[in-house]
């Protein structure tokens, strides 16, 4: 959904949840080992996870037919949030491959998963984030984001936030963190029925030992910023 440090729209009507292995791949094995079991999903009325291969999401975004769907912008911003909203450092290998280093193992896994899905954080100059959007066809688009503010995760804040300016001079805030902190920052027009359903899921998964995380974004008018 669209979370924010102050106010933002509520969550979308579709959940996105992924299983990641140590290489950031989304695989059958990772879904079995890291995603909720069938019994766990039935407890909270969730469907089975999707089988998505590398670059699946980049291909989905590049398909012009999909941008007419009501959830299109939320799905796209979700992957931007994972690729941009972190403090990881891209490390380029001799063969051009990119791995990531950072203090947070969670951030490394999430940014690696985004890269596998075609939203790759690349080596960038100070105060900038360079995102390489790719697809299975090999076509890539380079996007540049200027980092305006970065507020790191702390045990007190329980969330991290980053504010960036796009090449179109649009200012966006991306945020991820504990559900309790993000929910407090949703706008008053949030779909409460849907939020209650999501809360039921995250509460149950947390009680079973699964890691849960809320991700959101907000477009900030320049005058307000």
VOGU-3710 file (C-alpha; in Angstrom, 3 decimals, decimal comma):
1> xxxxxxxxxx> 0,000/0,000/0,000  1,015/3,630/0,021  2,529/4,317/3,417  4,186/7,562/4,452  5,937/9,222/7,344  2,805/11,314/7,906  -0,124/10,428/5,715  -0,686/8,120/2,792  -3,280/6,017/1,055  -4,108/2,598/2,408
11> xxxxxxxxxx> -3,016/-0,762/1,148  -4,094/-2,207/-2,145  -6,652/-4,961/-2,554  -4,013/-7,545/-3,522  -1,206/-8,841/-1,327  2,269/-9,511/-2,689  4,377/-11,992/-0,783  7,588/-13,711/-1,838  9,922/-16,500/-0,816  13,610/-15,752/-1,326
21> xxxxxxxxxx> 16,605/-18,025/-1,182  20,101/-16,838/-0,268  20,769/-15,744/-3,870  17,693/-13,544/-4,111  15,955/-15,961/-6,473  12,250/-16,670/-6,262  12,019/-20,444/-6,548  9,872/-23,436/-5,696  12,391/-24,454/-3,057  12,418/-21,037/-1,434
31> xxxxxxxxxx> 8,614/-20,921/-1,373  8,543/-24,232/0,440  11,217/-23,316/2,950  10,489/-19,654/3,648  6,861/-19,003/2,766  3,881/-19,982/4,912  2,827/-23,601/4,578  -0,464/-24,551/2,903  -2,010/-25,003/6,343  -0,785/-21,564/7,432
41> xxxxxxxxxx> -2,245/-19,966/4,295  -5,610/-21,639/4,844  -5,700/-20,264/8,384  -5,805/-16,708/7,038  -7,490/-17,427/3,691  -4,479/-16,686/1,453  -4,105/-18,269/-1,999  -0,990/-20,272/-2,967  2,042/-18,126/-3,907  2,662/-17,353/-7,554
51> xxxxxxxxxx> 5,434/-19,102/-9,433  7,497/-16,235/-10,825  10,758/-16,603/-12,714  13,586/-14,105/-13,063  12,559/-10,832/-14,764  8,891/-11,774/-14,413  7,987/-8,456/-12,797  10,036/-6,355/-15,227  8,260/-8,097/-18,113  4,927/-7,493/-16,375
61> xxxxxxxxxx> 5,651/-3,781/-15,976  6,844/-3,393/-19,574  3,635/-4,962/-20,938  1,506/-1,945/-21,896  -1,690/-3,938/-21,454  -0,993/-4,299/-17,728  -0,727/-0,551/-17,038  -4,503/-0,349/-17,369  -4,976/-2,562/-14,305  -5,963/-0,818/-11,031
71> xxxxxxxxxx> -3,068/-2,394/-9,097  -0,409/-1,579/-11,705  1,117/1,462/-10,016  1,208/-0,229/-6,608  2,957/-3,311/-7,983  5,516/-1,121/-9,775  6,187/1,075/-6,736  6,564/-2,010/-4,528  9,582/-3,123/-6,573  10,997/0,400/-6,727
81> xxxxxxxxxx> 10,712/0,550/-2,929  12,766/-2,642/-2,578  15,460/-1,534/-5,032  15,737/2,089/-3,830  14,799/1,944/-0,140  17,971/0,466/1,312  21,545/1,280/2,270  23,163/-1,514/0,281  26,294/-1,004/-1,798  26,376/-2,628/-5,269
91> xxxxxxxxxx> 29,612/-4,492/-6,044  30,312/-5,154/-9,715  32,127/-8,378/-10,588  34,588/-8,977/-13,419  31,883/-10,458/-15,633  29,547/-7,526/-15,051  27,449/-9,290/-12,452  26,336/-7,322/-9,395  26,229/-8,456/-5,782  25,258/-6,369/-2,780
101> xxxxxxxxxx> 26,884/-5,581/0,533  25,238/-3,991/3,536  24,736/-4,048/7,290  21,241/-5,536/7,047  20,891/-9,132/5,773  17,210/-8,372/5,140  18,099/-5,435/2,869  20,610/-7,550/0,933  18,010/-10,248/0,261  15,302/-7,756/-0,724
111> xxxxxxxxxx> 17,480/-5,666/-3,046  18,873/-8,863/-4,587  15,347/-10,143/-5,217  14,420/-6,828/-6,868  17,492/-7,124/-9,114  16,519/-10,668/-10,122  13,103/-9,339/-11,073  14,590/-6,647/-13,324  14,823/-3,720/-10,874  18,583/-3,676/-10,326
121> xxxxxxxxxx> 20,312/-1,150/-8,103  23,605/-0,329/-9,832  26,802/1,344/-8,766  26,037/5,037/-8,429  27,716/8,335/-7,519  27,203/9,965/-4,138  23,640/11,088/-3,401  22,202/9,163/-6,364  20,541/5,794/-6,905  20,821/4,270/-10,367
131> xxxxxxxxxx> 18,157/1,681/-11,226  18,553/-0,518/-14,283  15,166/-1,770/-15,474  15,487/-4,906/-17,554  13,484/-7,717/-19,081  14,069/-11,162/-20,515  14,369/-9,570/-23,976  17,622/-7,917/-22,888  16,311/-4,356/-23,277  17,299/-2,149/-20,332
141> xxxxxxxxxx> 16,282/1,327/-19,211  18,496/3,338/-16,833  16,744/5,572/-14,309  18,494/8,026/-12,006  17,180/9,089/-8,584  18,691/11,860/-6,486  18,659/10,994/-2,778  17,280/13,965/-0,846  16,962/12,369/2,573  17,766/9,005/4,111
151> xxxxxxxxxx> 16,499/8,078/7,575  18,050/4,808/8,700  16,311/1,987/10,519  16,765/2,034/14,293  15,321/-0,086/17,068  13,350/2,985/18,195  11,962/3,961/14,770  11,436/0,359/13,581  11,400/1,584/9,984  13,652/3,150/7,359
161> xxxxxxxxxx> 12,714/5,892/4,931  14,251/7,434/1,854  13,119/10,496/-0,103  14,258/10,755/-3,728  13,717/13,024/-6,712  13,032/11,373/-10,063  14,322/12,558/-13,418  10,885/14,136/-13,908  11,397/16,198/-10,712  8,797/14,178/-8,833
171> xxxxxxxxxx> 9,570/13,703/-5,146  8,800/10,313/-3,633  9,118/8,829/-0,191  9,647/5,078/0,184  9,272/3,442/3,560  9,478/-0,054/4,973  9,342/-1,379/8,494  7,303/-2,916/11,270  3,581/-3,164/10,578  2,765/-1,339/13,819
181> xxxxxxxxxx> 4,762/1,704/12,701  3,541/1,815/9,100  -0,116/1,345/10,029  0,036/4,404/12,281  1,011/6,467/9,245  -1,750/5,431/6,865  -4,297/8,013/5,817  -7,807/8,193/7,229  -9,341/6,928/3,976  -7,585/3,564/4,246
191> xxxxxxxxxx> -9,838/0,576/3,573  -10,235/-0,603/7,165  -11,749/-3,945/6,204  -8,780/-4,725/4,012  -6,326/-3,477/6,637  -7,947/-5,771/9,207  -7,472/-8,701/6,821  -3,791/-7,850/6,323  -3,296/-7,434/10,078  -4,794/-10,868/10,659
201> xxxxxxxxxx> -2,268/-12,311/8,224  0,786/-10,575/9,641  -0,201/-11,275/13,254  -0,653/-14,957/12,499  2,570/-15,242/10,498  4,499/-13,421/13,226  3,160/-15,852/15,828  4,485/-18,711/13,663  7,951/-17,163/13,498  7,788/-15,715/9,975
211> xxxxxxxxxx> 9,402/-12,336/9,237  6,849/-9,718/8,200  7,360/-6,256/6,721  5,138/-3,442/5,473  6,288/-1,456/2,435  4,835/1,848/1,252  5,360/5,049/-0,686  4,016/8,555/-1,054  4,360/11,245/-3,693  5,323/14,489/-1,928
221> xxxxx> 4,322/17,801/-3,545  7,333/20,075/-3,972  5,667/22,879/-1,988  5,210/20,564/1,004  8,735/19,192/0,794
//
